[in-house]
Amino acid sequence: MRVGIIGAGWAGAAAAWQLHKKGHQAIVFEAAPQAGGRARLHQSKALGLTVDNGQHILLGAYRSTLNLMQELGLDMQRSFYRFDLDIYSADQDFRFKTAPLPAPFHLLGPLFTTKGVPFVDRFALIRLQRYLQKHQWQTTQGLSVQQLLHLTRQPTVLIEKLWHPLCIAALNTPLESACAQLFANVLRDSLGGSRADTQMLIPLRNMSDLWVRSALRYAQMHYGEVVRHIQKRHHGYSIHGHALDAVIVATNSPSCHKLLQNLDSENQNKAFVDSLSKFDFNPIATLYLKPDRPWANPHPMLMLEENLNGLAAGQWVFNHAAMAGSELGHTIAVTISYSNRLQGANKTDVTKAIIEQIQAQCQEPLPTIIASELITEKRATFVASPNLHRPTLQTPWPKLVLAGDWVQNPYPAVLEGAVRSGIAAANALV
Ligand SMILES: Cc1cc2nc3c(=O)[nH]c(=O)nc-3n(C[C@H](O)[C@H](O)[C@H](O)COP(=O)(O)OP(=O)(O)OC[C@H]3O[C@@H](n4cnc5c(N)ncnc54)[C@H](O)[C@@H]3O)c2cc1C
Protein backbone atom coordinates (compact mmCIF):
# COMPACT_ATOMS: atom_id res chain seq x y z
CA MET A 1 0.00 0.00 0.00
CA ARG A 2 1.23 3.54 -0.83
CA VAL A 3 0.27 5.88 2.00
CA GLY A 4 0.60 9.65 1.79
CA ILE A 5 1.44 11.32 5.10
CA ILE A 6 0.95 15.07 5.38
CA GLY A 7 3.24 16.44 8.10
CA ALA A 8 6.57 15.15 9.41
CA GLY A 9 6.22 16.00 13.10
CA TRP A 10 6.46 13.24 15.70
CA ALA A 11 3.01 11.90 14.74
CA GLY A 12 3.82 11.73 11.01
CA ALA A 13 7.25 10.21 11.64
CA ALA A 14 5.82 7.55 13.98
CA ALA A 15 3.19 6.70 11.35
CA ALA A 16 5.83 6.43 8.60
CA TRP A 17 7.95 4.04 10.69
CA GLN A 18 4.95 1.92 11.64
CA LEU A 19 3.94 1.63 7.97
CA HIS A 20 7.47 0.67 6.99
CA LYS A 21 7.53 -2.05 9.65
CA LYS A 22 4.33 -3.50 8.22
CA GLY A 23 5.73 -3.52 4.68
CA HIS A 24 4.05 -0.41 3.28
CA GLN A 25 5.48 2.63 1.49
CA ALA A 26 5.12 6.06 3.10
CA ILE A 27 5.25 9.20 0.95
CA VAL A 28 5.66 12.17 3.28
CA PHE A 29 4.81 15.78 2.40
CA GLU A 30 6.23 18.33 4.82
CA ALA A 31 5.72 22.08 4.49
CA ALA A 32 8.97 22.94 6.27
CA PRO A 33 12.46 22.25 4.93
CA GLN A 34 13.00 19.80 7.80
CA ALA A 35 11.18 17.19 9.88
CA GLY A 36 10.34 17.56 13.57
CA GLY A 37 7.33 19.90 13.56
CA ARG A 38 6.93 21.54 16.96
CA ALA A 39 10.01 19.68 18.20
CA ARG A 40 12.32 20.83 15.40
CA LEU A 41 15.85 22.16 15.17
CA HIS A 42 16.62 25.84 15.27
CA GLN A 43 19.95 27.21 14.02
CA SER A 44 20.70 29.99 16.46
CA LYS A 45 23.06 32.59 15.02
CA ALA A 46 23.07 34.43 18.35
CA LEU A 47 24.22 31.36 20.31
CA GLY A 48 26.33 29.90 17.48
CA LEU A 49 24.58 26.61 18.20
CA THR A 50 21.82 24.35 16.95
CA VAL A 51 19.14 24.14 19.63
CA ASP A 52 15.63 22.71 19.73
CA ASN A 53 12.84 25.23 19.24
CA GLY A 54 12.04 24.61 22.92
CA GLN A 55 13.45 22.72 25.89
CA HIS A 56 11.49 19.46 25.90
CA ILE A 57 11.19 16.93 28.72
CA LEU A 58 9.99 13.35 28.45
CA LEU A 59 8.53 11.20 31.20
CA GLY A 60 9.43 7.59 31.90
CA ALA A 61 5.72 6.96 31.30
CA TYR A 62 6.12 7.85 27.60
CA ARG A 63 6.22 4.15 26.74
CA SER A 64 5.36 4.29 23.03
CA THR A 65 7.92 7.02 22.41
CA LEU A 66 10.69 5.34 24.39
CA ASN A 67 9.95 1.94 22.78
CA LEU A 68 10.12 3.52 19.34
CA MET A 69 13.49 5.08 20.12
CA GLN A 70 14.83 1.74 21.34
CA GLU A 71 13.47 -0.02 18.28
CA LEU A 72 15.39 2.48 16.13
CA GLY A 73 18.58 1.68 18.02
CA LEU A 74 18.96 4.93 19.95
CA ASP A 75 21.57 4.81 22.72
CA MET A 76 19.22 5.75 25.57
CA GLN A 77 21.99 6.17 28.14
CA ARG A 78 23.84 8.75 26.07
CA SER A 79 20.76 10.48 24.75
CA PHE A 80 19.01 11.38 27.99
CA TYR A 81 19.74 12.67 31.44
CA ARG A 82 17.31 10.47 33.40
CA PHE A 83 16.47 11.14 37.03
CA ASP A 84 13.91 10.39 39.73
CA LEU A 85 11.21 13.06 39.88
CA ASP A 86 12.73 15.98 41.76
CA ILE A 87 10.89 19.28 41.84
CA TYR A 88 13.29 21.61 43.62
CA SER A 89 12.71 25.32 43.86
CA ALA A 90 15.63 27.56 42.92
CA ASP A 91 15.45 29.31 46.31
CA GLN A 92 15.59 25.81 47.93
CA ASP A 93 12.46 26.48 50.02
CA PHE A 94 10.42 23.70 48.38
CA ARG A 95 11.33 20.18 47.32
CA PHE A 96 9.14 17.30 46.13
CA LYS A 97 11.21 14.23 45.42
CA THR A 98 10.30 10.60 44.91
CA ALA A 99 12.38 8.06 46.82
CA PRO A 100 14.71 5.72 44.88
CA LEU A 101 12.54 2.72 45.82
CA PRO A 102 10.28 0.41 43.84
CA ALA A 103 6.59 1.44 43.50
CA PRO A 104 4.55 2.20 45.51
CA PHE A 105 7.27 2.93 48.12
CA HIS A 106 8.84 5.59 45.85
CA LEU A 107 5.87 7.77 46.84
CA LEU A 108 6.89 7.65 50.49
CA GLY A 109 9.60 10.15 49.53
CA PRO A 110 7.18 13.05 48.98
CA LEU A 111 5.27 12.15 52.16
CA PHE A 112 8.26 12.18 54.47
CA THR A 113 10.70 14.54 52.82
CA THR A 114 8.68 17.23 51.02
CA LYS A 115 10.28 20.50 52.01
CA GLY A 116 8.29 23.70 52.52
CA VAL A 117 4.94 21.97 53.23
CA PRO A 118 3.81 21.27 56.83
CA PHE A 119 3.68 17.52 57.58
CA VAL A 120 -0.11 17.51 58.06
CA ASP A 121 -0.64 19.14 54.63
CA ARG A 122 1.37 16.44 52.90
CA PHE A 123 -1.46 13.94 53.50
CA ALA A 124 -3.42 15.86 50.87
CA LEU A 125 -1.15 14.15 48.32
CA ILE A 126 -2.44 10.77 49.45
CA ARG A 127 -6.00 12.11 49.55
CA LEU A 128 -5.81 13.13 45.88
CA GLN A 129 -4.24 9.86 44.83
CA ARG A 130 -6.79 7.76 46.77
CA TYR A 131 -9.67 9.79 45.34
CA LEU A 132 -8.46 9.19 41.79
CA GLN A 133 -7.74 5.51 42.41
CA LYS A 134 -11.18 5.01 43.96
CA HIS A 135 -12.75 6.47 40.83
CA GLN A 136 -10.51 4.40 38.52
CA TRP A 137 -8.76 7.66 37.53
CA GLN A 138 -11.98 8.93 35.92
CA THR A 139 -13.10 12.45 36.77
CA THR A 140 -16.51 14.00 36.22
CA GLN A 141 -17.12 15.30 32.69
CA GLY A 142 -16.32 19.01 32.49
CA LEU A 143 -14.35 19.16 35.77
CA SER A 144 -11.39 21.57 35.87
CA VAL A 145 -8.11 20.82 37.64
CA GLN A 146 -8.91 23.60 40.11
CA GLN A 147 -12.24 21.94 40.97
CA LEU A 148 -10.51 18.58 41.39
CA LEU A 149 -8.01 20.15 43.80
CA HIS A 150 -10.80 21.74 45.85
CA LEU A 151 -12.76 18.49 45.87
CA THR A 152 -9.77 16.70 47.40
CA ARG A 153 -9.06 19.58 49.83
CA GLN A 154 -5.56 20.40 48.61
CA PRO A 155 -3.97 23.07 50.83
CA THR A 156 -3.00 26.39 49.24
CA VAL A 157 0.69 25.72 49.80
CA LEU A 158 0.55 22.53 47.68
CA ILE A 159 -1.58 24.19 45.01
CA GLU A 160 0.83 27.09 44.67
CA LYS A 161 4.08 25.20 44.94
CA LEU A 162 3.24 21.92 43.22
CA TRP A 163 -0.07 21.61 41.37
CA HIS A 164 -0.04 25.00 39.64
CA PRO A 165 3.48 24.58 38.18
CA LEU A 166 2.81 20.92 37.24
CA CYS A 167 -0.46 21.76 35.53
CA ILE A 168 1.10 24.59 33.53
CA ALA A 169 4.07 22.38 32.57
CA ALA A 170 1.98 19.36 31.55
CA LEU A 171 -1.13 20.98 30.06
CA ASN A 172 0.12 24.49 29.20
CA THR A 173 -3.21 25.66 30.60
CA PRO A 174 -3.91 27.29 34.01
CA LEU A 175 -5.67 25.32 36.78
CA GLU A 176 -9.05 27.03 36.42
CA SER A 177 -9.38 26.25 32.70
CA ALA A 178 -7.49 22.94 32.53
CA CYS A 179 -9.16 19.56 32.08
CA ALA A 180 -9.07 17.42 35.25
CA GLN A 181 -9.33 14.19 33.23
CA LEU A 182 -6.22 14.92 31.17
CA PHE A 183 -4.33 15.90 34.34
CA ALA A 184 -5.50 12.70 36.06
CA ASN A 185 -4.30 10.64 33.09
CA VAL A 186 -0.83 12.17 33.33
CA LEU A 187 -0.75 11.53 37.11
CA ARG A 188 -2.03 7.96 36.66
CA ASP A 189 0.69 7.05 34.17
CA SER A 190 3.51 8.86 35.95
CA LEU A 191 3.05 9.14 39.74
CA GLY A 192 0.60 6.22 39.78
CA GLY A 193 2.99 4.01 37.81
CA SER A 194 6.30 2.34 38.52
CA ARG A 195 9.41 4.18 39.69
CA ALA A 196 10.66 4.22 36.08
CA ASP A 197 7.38 5.78 34.89
CA THR A 198 7.80 8.62 37.38
CA GLN A 199 11.29 9.48 36.16
CA MET A 200 12.04 12.46 33.94
CA LEU A 201 14.26 12.49 30.87
CA ILE A 202 16.01 15.58 29.55
CA PRO A 203 17.39 15.12 26.02
CA LEU A 204 21.17 15.52 25.80
CA ARG A 205 20.98 15.75 22.01
CA ASN A 206 18.78 17.67 19.62
CA MET A 207 15.27 16.23 19.53
CA SER A 208 15.32 15.49 15.77
CA ASP A 209 18.51 13.47 16.21
CA LEU A 210 16.80 11.23 18.73
CA TRP A 211 14.74 9.22 16.25
CA VAL A 212 12.73 11.29 13.76
CA ARG A 213 15.31 11.33 10.95
CA SER A 214 15.99 7.67 11.48
CA ALA A 215 12.27 6.76 11.40
CA LEU A 216 11.85 8.59 8.10
CA ARG A 217 14.82 7.03 6.32
CA TYR A 218 12.69 4.53 4.36
CA ALA A 219 9.97 7.04 3.48
CA GLN A 220 9.86 9.02 0.23
CA MET A 221 10.33 12.57 1.55
CA HIS A 222 8.98 15.75 -0.04
CA TYR A 223 10.23 18.69 2.01
CA GLY A 224 9.06 22.25 1.45
CA GLU A 225 5.74 21.02 0.01
CA VAL A 226 2.67 22.62 1.54
CA VAL A 227 -0.33 20.43 0.75
CA ARG A 228 -3.52 22.41 0.14
CA HIS A 229 -5.62 19.83 -1.68
CA ILE A 230 -6.13 16.12 -1.41
CA GLN A 231 -7.69 14.84 -4.63
CA LYS A 232 -10.10 11.90 -4.58
CA ARG A 233 -9.48 9.17 -7.17
CA HIS A 234 -11.56 6.15 -8.05
CA HIS A 235 -9.54 4.00 -5.63
CA GLY A 236 -7.76 6.20 -3.16
CA TYR A 237 -6.33 9.70 -3.38
CA SER A 238 -3.71 11.80 -5.04
CA ILE A 239 -1.43 14.51 -3.61
CA HIS A 240 0.78 16.66 -5.83
CA GLY A 241 0.36 14.10 -8.63
CA HIS A 242 1.31 11.07 -6.49
CA ALA A 243 -1.27 8.27 -6.60
CA LEU A 244 -1.97 6.97 -3.09
CA ASP A 245 -4.04 4.15 -1.63
CA ALA A 246 -4.56 5.95 1.68
CA VAL A 247 -3.74 9.22 3.45
CA ILE A 248 -2.75 10.18 7.01
CA VAL A 249 -3.25 13.85 7.78
CA ALA A 250 -0.64 14.44 10.51
CA THR A 251 -0.67 18.24 10.52
CA ASN A 252 -1.83 20.60 13.26
CA SER A 253 -5.60 21.04 13.61
CA PRO A 254 -5.97 24.36 11.69
CA SER A 255 -4.14 22.92 8.67
CA CYS A 256 -6.16 19.72 8.85
CA HIS A 257 -9.35 21.78 9.00
CA LYS A 258 -8.45 23.65 5.79
CA LEU A 259 -7.42 20.47 3.96
CA LEU A 260 -10.63 18.62 4.79
CA GLN A 261 -12.75 21.70 4.09
CA ASN A 262 -11.29 21.69 0.57
CA LEU A 263 -11.93 17.96 0.25
CA ASP A 264 -15.52 18.41 1.41
CA SER A 265 -16.39 20.81 -1.43
CA GLU A 266 -20.05 19.78 -1.35
CA ASN A 267 -20.40 20.14 2.42
CA GLN A 268 -21.42 16.53 2.90
CA ASN A 269 -19.35 16.17 6.07
CA LYS A 270 -19.67 19.72 7.35
CA ALA A 271 -20.27 18.80 11.02
CA PHE A 272 -17.13 16.70 11.12
CA VAL A 273 -15.04 19.33 9.31
CA ASP A 274 -16.34 22.11 11.58
CA SER A 275 -15.37 20.09 14.66
CA LEU A 276 -11.72 20.44 13.58
CA SER A 277 -11.80 24.21 14.00
CA LYS A 278 -12.73 24.21 17.70
CA PHE A 279 -9.20 24.37 19.10
CA ASP A 280 -7.64 27.36 20.81
CA PHE A 281 -3.91 27.57 21.43
CA ASN A 282 -1.46 28.72 24.07
CA PRO A 283 2.15 29.73 23.44
CA ILE A 284 5.36 28.47 25.06
CA ALA A 285 8.54 30.54 25.15
CA THR A 286 12.07 29.28 25.74
CA LEU A 287 14.98 31.51 26.64
CA TYR A 288 18.41 30.10 25.83
CA LEU A 289 21.38 31.71 27.58
CA LYS A 290 25.06 31.30 26.74
CA PRO A 291 27.29 31.93 29.78
CA ASP A 292 30.99 32.78 29.50
CA ARG A 293 31.83 29.72 31.64
CA PRO A 294 29.93 26.71 33.06
CA TRP A 295 27.37 27.62 35.71
CA ALA A 296 28.37 26.03 39.03
CA ASN A 297 24.75 25.22 39.93
CA PRO A 298 24.81 21.39 40.27
CA HIS A 299 21.08 20.89 39.60
CA PRO A 300 20.09 20.12 36.00
CA MET A 301 16.55 21.41 36.59
CA LEU A 302 15.23 23.92 39.12
CA MET A 303 11.81 25.48 39.53
CA LEU A 304 11.64 29.28 39.46
CA GLU A 305 9.03 31.38 41.17
CA GLU A 306 7.47 33.42 38.40
CA ASN A 307 6.09 36.90 38.66
CA LEU A 308 2.54 36.37 37.39
CA ASN A 309 2.19 39.98 36.25
CA GLY A 310 5.67 41.03 35.22
CA LEU A 311 8.32 39.93 32.73
CA ALA A 312 10.21 37.75 35.23
CA ALA A 313 8.19 34.85 33.89
CA GLY A 314 10.71 31.97 33.98
CA GLN A 315 9.24 28.75 35.40
CA TRP A 316 12.01 26.15 35.06
CA VAL A 317 15.72 26.60 34.52
CA PHE A 318 17.86 23.84 32.96
CA ASN A 319 21.61 23.88 33.39
CA HIS A 320 23.17 21.73 30.66
CA ALA A 321 26.59 22.11 32.28
CA ALA A 322 25.24 19.92 35.11
CA MET A 323 24.24 17.12 32.69
CA ALA A 324 27.28 15.06 31.72
CA GLY A 325 27.44 14.56 27.96
CA SER A 326 24.95 17.24 26.93
CA GLU A 327 25.61 18.38 23.37
CA LEU A 328 24.36 21.81 24.41
CA GLY A 329 27.57 22.35 26.38
CA HIS A 330 27.13 25.05 28.98
CA THR A 331 23.81 26.33 27.65
CA ILE A 332 21.15 27.36 30.13
CA ALA A 333 17.52 27.03 29.06
CA VAL A 334 14.55 28.67 30.75
CA THR A 335 11.01 27.60 29.93
CA ILE A 336 7.93 29.78 30.11
CA SER A 337 4.76 27.80 29.42
CA TYR A 338 1.44 29.59 28.98
CA SER A 339 3.54 32.61 28.03
CA ASN A 340 0.53 34.62 26.77
CA ARG A 341 1.41 37.68 28.83
CA LEU A 342 4.82 38.01 27.15
CA GLN A 343 3.29 38.50 23.71
CA GLY A 344 4.22 41.90 22.39
CA ALA A 345 6.85 42.42 25.11
CA ASN A 346 10.31 43.56 24.08
CA LYS A 347 12.66 40.52 23.88
CA THR A 348 15.58 42.38 25.46
CA ASP A 349 13.42 43.41 28.41
CA VAL A 350 12.14 39.84 28.90
CA THR A 351 15.67 38.43 28.74
CA LYS A 352 16.95 40.98 31.25
CA ALA A 353 14.05 40.34 33.65
CA ILE A 354 14.55 36.56 33.54
CA ILE A 355 18.31 36.81 34.07
CA GLU A 356 17.64 38.98 37.12
CA GLN A 357 15.00 36.48 38.28
CA ILE A 358 17.55 33.63 38.15
CA GLN A 359 20.15 35.73 39.93
CA ALA A 360 17.69 36.62 42.68
CA GLN A 361 16.44 33.07 43.26
CA CYS A 362 19.37 30.69 42.62
CA GLN A 363 22.04 30.09 45.22
CA GLU A 364 24.96 29.87 42.75
CA PRO A 365 25.69 33.17 41.01
CA LEU A 366 25.00 33.15 37.28
CA PRO A 367 28.13 33.64 35.12
CA THR A 368 28.18 36.57 32.68
CA ILE A 369 25.71 35.93 29.88
CA ILE A 370 27.38 36.57 26.51
CA ALA A 371 24.52 35.65 24.17
CA SER A 372 20.86 34.77 24.34
CA GLU A 373 17.88 33.86 22.22
CA LEU A 374 14.20 33.92 23.10
CA ILE A 375 12.09 31.57 20.95
CA THR A 376 8.31 31.73 21.13
CA GLU A 377 6.00 29.13 19.61
CA LYS A 378 2.67 30.92 19.40
CA ARG A 379 0.62 27.79 18.82
CA ALA A 380 2.67 25.48 21.00
CA THR A 381 -0.24 23.40 22.32
CA PHE A 382 -4.01 23.41 22.24
CA VAL A 383 -5.78 24.80 25.30
CA ALA A 384 -6.59 21.65 27.30
CA SER A 385 -10.01 22.79 28.49
CA PRO A 386 -12.46 20.46 30.28
CA ASN A 387 -15.11 20.24 27.56
CA LEU A 388 -12.83 20.09 24.55
CA HIS A 389 -14.01 17.64 21.93
CA ARG A 390 -11.09 15.91 20.21
CA PRO A 391 -11.85 14.02 17.00
CA THR A 392 -11.11 10.33 16.66
CA LEU A 393 -8.59 9.31 14.03
CA GLN A 394 -11.33 7.98 11.71
CA THR A 395 -12.86 10.46 9.28
CA PRO A 396 -15.98 10.17 7.09
CA TRP A 397 -13.63 9.42 4.14
CA PRO A 398 -12.47 5.84 3.62
CA LYS A 399 -8.74 5.23 4.07
CA LEU A 400 -8.16 8.80 5.23
CA VAL A 401 -7.24 9.08 8.91
CA LEU A 402 -5.91 11.73 11.28
CA ALA A 403 -2.84 11.83 13.51
CA GLY A 404 -1.39 14.46 15.83
CA ASP A 405 -1.19 15.33 19.51
CA TRP A 406 -4.66 16.94 19.24
CA VAL A 407 -6.38 13.79 17.94
CA GLN A 408 -8.17 11.77 20.63
CA ASN A 409 -5.69 10.12 23.00
CA PRO A 410 -5.36 10.06 26.79
CA TYR A 411 -2.82 12.90 26.93
CA PRO A 412 -2.73 16.67 26.55
CA ALA A 413 -0.63 18.09 23.68
CA VAL A 414 2.58 16.18 24.33
CA LEU A 415 5.10 14.10 22.41
CA GLU A 416 3.74 10.78 23.67
CA GLY A 417 0.24 11.66 22.45
CA ALA A 418 1.65 12.56 19.00
CA VAL A 419 3.59 9.28 18.75
CA ARG A 420 0.68 7.14 19.95
CA SER A 421 -1.69 8.77 17.49
CA GLY A 422 0.77 8.28 14.60
CA ILE A 423 1.11 4.57 15.38
CA ALA A 424 -2.66 4.20 15.81
CA ALA A 425 -3.34 5.94 12.46
CA ALA A 426 -0.95 3.60 10.61
CA ASN A 427 -2.45 0.55 12.33
CA ALA A 428 -5.97 1.67 11.42
CA LEU A 429 -5.03 1.67 7.73
CA VAL A 430 -3.23 -1.64 7.62
C1 LIG B 1 8.18 25.06 22.91
C2 LIG B 1 7.52 23.73 23.10
C3 LIG B 1 7.84 22.96 24.21
C4 LIG B 1 7.22 21.73 24.38
N1 LIG B 1 7.59 20.96 25.45
C5 LIG B 1 7.14 19.69 25.54
C6 LIG B 1 7.64 18.82 26.54
O1 LIG B 1 8.49 19.19 27.34
N2 LIG B 1 7.17 17.54 26.57
C7 LIG B 1 6.25 17.08 25.68
O2 LIG B 1 5.89 15.90 25.75
N3 LIG B 1 5.74 17.89 24.73
C8 LIG B 1 6.16 19.17 24.61
N4 LIG B 1 5.69 20.00 23.64
C9 LIG B 1 4.62 19.51 22.74
C10 LIG B 1 5.19 18.66 21.58
O3 LIG B 1 6.24 19.33 20.94
C11 LIG B 1 4.07 18.39 20.60
O4 LIG B 1 3.03 17.72 21.28
C12 LIG B 1 4.49 17.51 19.41
O5 LIG B 1 5.70 17.94 18.84
C13 LIG B 1 3.37 17.53 18.36
O6 LIG B 1 3.71 16.69 17.27
P1 LIG B 1 2.71 16.49 16.07
O7 LIG B 1 3.38 15.60 15.10
O8 LIG B 1 1.38 16.12 16.58
O9 LIG B 1 2.48 17.95 15.42
P2 LIG B 1 3.52 18.96 14.76
O10 LIG B 1 4.81 18.83 15.42
O11 LIG B 1 2.86 20.28 14.75
O12 LIG B 1 3.68 18.43 13.26
C14 LIG B 1 2.84 18.79 12.21
C15 LIG B 1 3.69 18.93 10.94
O13 LIG B 1 2.81 19.16 9.84
C16 LIG B 1 3.40 20.09 8.97
N5 LIG B 1 2.30 20.70 8.18
C17 LIG B 1 1.27 21.45 8.65
N6 LIG B 1 0.44 21.78 7.63
C18 LIG B 1 0.97 21.22 6.50
C19 LIG B 1 0.55 21.17 5.14
N7 LIG B 1 -0.56 21.78 4.72
N8 LIG B 1 1.33 20.51 4.24
C20 LIG B 1 2.47 19.88 4.65
N9 LIG B 1 2.89 19.88 5.92
C21 LIG B 1 2.15 20.53 6.85
C22 LIG B 1 4.09 21.08 9.93
O14 LIG B 1 5.10 21.81 9.26
C23 LIG B 1 4.64 20.12 11.00
O15 LIG B 1 5.94 19.69 10.68
C24 LIG B 1 6.26 21.26 23.45
C25 LIG B 1 5.93 22.06 22.35
C26 LIG B 1 6.55 23.27 22.17
C27 LIG B 1 6.20 24.09 20.95
PDBQT file of the ligand as one rigid body, heavy atoms in Angstrom, charges set to zero:
ROOT
HETATM    1  C1  LIG A 501       8.183  25.062  22.913  1.00  0.00    +0.000 C 
HETATM    2  C2  LIG A 501       7.524  23.734  23.101  1.00  0.00    +0.000 A 
HETATM    3  C3  LIG A 501       7.841  22.960  24.207  1.00  0.00    +0.000 A 
HETATM    4  C4  LIG A 501       7.223  21.729  24.384  1.00  0.00    +0.000 A 
HETATM    5  N1  LIG A 501       7.592  20.957  25.448  1.00  0.00    +0.000 NA
HETATM    6  C5  LIG A 501       7.142  19.692  25.537  1.00  0.00    +0.000 A 
HETATM    7  C6  LIG A 501       7.644  18.816  26.536  1.00  0.00    +0.000 A 
HETATM    8  O1  LIG A 501       8.494  19.189  27.342  1.00  0.00    +0.000 OA
HETATM    9  N2  LIG A 501       7.174  17.537  26.572  1.00  0.00    +0.000 N 
HETATM   10  C7  LIG A 501       6.252  17.082  25.679  1.00  0.00    +0.000 A 
HETATM   11  O2  LIG A 501       5.892  15.903  25.749  1.00  0.00    +0.000 OA
HETATM   12  N3  LIG A 501       5.742  17.888  24.725  1.00  0.00    +0.000 NA
HETATM   13  C8  LIG A 501       6.161  19.175  24.615  1.00  0.00    +0.000 A 
HETATM   14  N4  LIG A 501       5.689  19.997  23.637  1.00  0.00    +0.000 N 
HETATM   15  C9  LIG A 501       4.624  19.507  22.739  1.00  0.00    +0.000 C 
HETATM   16  C10 LIG A 501       5.193  18.658  21.578  1.00  0.00    +0.000 C 
HETATM   17  O3  LIG A 501       6.240  19.330  20.943  1.00  0.00    +0.000 OA
HETATM   18  C11 LIG A 501       4.067  18.388  20.599  1.00  0.00    +0.000 C 
HETATM   19  O4  LIG A 501       3.034  17.716  21.281  1.00  0.00    +0.000 OA
HETATM   20  C12 LIG A 501       4.486  17.508  19.409  1.00  0.00    +0.000 C 
HETATM   21  O5  LIG A 501       5.697  17.939  18.836  1.00  0.00    +0.000 OA
HETATM   22  C13 LIG A 501       3.374  17.526  18.363  1.00  0.00    +0.000 C 
HETATM   23  O6  LIG A 501       3.709  16.694  17.272  1.00  0.00    +0.000 OA
HETATM   24  P1  LIG A 501       2.714  16.493  16.073  1.00  0.00    +0.000 P 
HETATM   25  O7  LIG A 501       3.376  15.598  15.105  1.00  0.00    +0.000 OA
HETATM   26  O8  LIG A 501       1.377  16.117  16.580  1.00  0.00    +0.000 OA
HETATM   27  O9  LIG A 501       2.478  17.948  15.418  1.00  0.00    +0.000 OA
HETATM   28  P2  LIG A 501       3.518  18.963  14.761  1.00  0.00    +0.000 P 
HETATM   29  O10 LIG A 501       4.812  18.834  15.424  1.00  0.00    +0.000 OA
HETATM   30  O11 LIG A 501       2.859  20.281  14.751  1.00  0.00    +0.000 OA
HETATM   31  O12 LIG A 501       3.682  18.428  13.264  1.00  0.00    +0.000 OA
HETATM   32  C14 LIG A 501       2.842  18.793  12.213  1.00  0.00    +0.000 C 
HETATM   33  C15 LIG A 501       3.687  18.932  10.943  1.00  0.00    +0.000 C 
HETATM   34  O13 LIG A 501       2.807  19.160   9.841  1.00  0.00    +0.000 OA
HETATM   35  C16 LIG A 501       3.396  20.093   8.970  1.00  0.00    +0.000 C 
HETATM   36  N5  LIG A 501       2.302  20.705   8.180  1.00  0.00    +0.000 N 
HETATM   37  C17 LIG A 501       1.273  21.449   8.651  1.00  0.00    +0.000 A 
HETATM   38  N6  LIG A 501       0.445  21.778   7.628  1.00  0.00    +0.000 NA
HETATM   39  C18 LIG A 501       0.970  21.217   6.503  1.00  0.00    +0.000 A 
HETATM   40  C19 LIG A 501       0.550  21.173   5.142  1.00  0.00    +0.000 A 
HETATM   41  N7  LIG A 501      -0.564  21.775   4.722  1.00  0.00    +0.000 N 
HETATM   42  N8  LIG A 501       1.328  20.506   4.237  1.00  0.00    +0.000 NA
HETATM   43  C20 LIG A 501       2.470  19.883   4.646  1.00  0.00    +0.000 A 
HETATM   44  N9  LIG A 501       2.894  19.875   5.924  1.00  0.00    +0.000 NA
HETATM   45  C21 LIG A 501       2.146  20.526   6.850  1.00  0.00    +0.000 A 
HETATM   46  C22 LIG A 501       4.091  21.076   9.926  1.00  0.00    +0.000 C 
HETATM   47  O14 LIG A 501       5.105  21.813   9.255  1.00  0.00    +0.000 OA
HETATM   48  C23 LIG A 501       4.639  20.124  10.997  1.00  0.00    +0.000 C 
HETATM   49  O15 LIG A 501       5.936  19.688  10.675  1.00  0.00    +0.000 OA
HETATM   50  C24 LIG A 501       6.259  21.258  23.450  1.00  0.00    +0.000 A 
HETATM   51  C25 LIG A 501       5.927  22.060  22.349  1.00  0.00    +0.000 A 
HETATM   52  C26 LIG A 501       6.553  23.269  22.166  1.00  0.00    +0.000 A 
HETATM   53  C27 LIG A 501       6.201  24.087  20.945  1.00  0.00    +0.000 C 
ENDROOT
TORSDOF 0
